[in-house]
Amino acid sequence: MGSQSITKTLRQASHQNWVQVSDRLLDNLAKTVGHIATFPESGNLHYSAVIETAELRMFPVTKFPYYLVFYIVGPDEVVLVRLLHGMRDLSTELQASDPSE
């Protein structure tokens, strides 16, 4: 097997792996959003001080704990604000997406 063939095989395997991971992430994101819809008060209020006009809640994506769903519980609805990776500057990212502005 030549080096070009090995490189092509590795690229295909890498692409297939990323597709599988992204599919799992989307499936688990859907489960997490379903949980939030059923139990909207279950999210952590730790970041609510970042957006002072709302009770911003955070809940990690099932099986992908570095991905965080930020949302606000309204009287008749749950508003998803952002999906962020936990390694980002969360305060800056959340202030940039303040729904009260």
Summary of the structure (lengths in Angstrom):
residues: 101
radius of gyration: 18.1
end to end distance: 59.0
largest distance: 63.1
contacts: 260
relative contact order: 0.14
helix: 50%
strand: 25%
